[in-house]
Structure formats: structure tokens, C-alpha cells
Amino acid sequence: MHELGLCEDIVGAVERRAGDRPVARVRVRVGRLHHVHEDAFEQSFAIAATGSVAEDATAELVIVPIRGHCPDCGSRFEADEPVLCCPECGELGVEQEGGDELILELIEYRS
């Protein structure tokens, strides 16, 4: 379950930014190419956050689709899986432009 390693890194980043301020919520944007499963992410975040400033914090996961474009016909598209050919013209030379993001987008502190 690679989600646990990913969440350990996220909690580490949260701790570096939060210092000793308790965290209520975090939001993470993850590209589809990371193959993160929402349920596994929630469980892994809870485990990784135990004993940290993010313990009992809510973790919101935003899945970012794979984006791409075809240099041949100019088509732009989004997909859930890697695309081997243009969905419009069938050209094989598509260029991928995303889906590998990993962004700690928000840290909300407890009041």
C-alpha cells in the first residue's frame, strides 16, 4: 500500500509548515498517475498523523485527471488512464501534460 508512504511524506510536510500548531484539515491534490485510492488514503493519513500535529485532522483528497494534447490535430483532452493515441484523430504522438501532481494545497489550523 503505497498510500502510507505518501501520507507519511505529507504529514512530514504539514509538520514542517505547522510547527506546533494543531491542524484541523489538509487538502492534497494528487494526479491520477499516482493511482491513489481514496479509502486507502484516508486510512493511511490517519495512521501517519498519529502522534503529530495533524492527529485527528481531516484529509481531503482531490484527484487530478491526466491531461494531454495532440500536436497533430490540436485536440486537448482529460483522461483517467494514460492515453496512447489521440481520442479525436487516432494519432499516436500525444503529449501528456499532467496527472503526476502531488500538491499540499491547504492546511487549516484548529482554533
Secondary structure, DSSP 8 states (H G I E B T S, - for coil): -HHHHHHHHHHHHHHHHHTTS-EEEEEEEEEGGG---HHHHHHHHHHHHTTSTTTT-EEEEEEE-EEEE-TTT--EEEESS--SS-TTT--S--EE--S--EEEEEEEE--
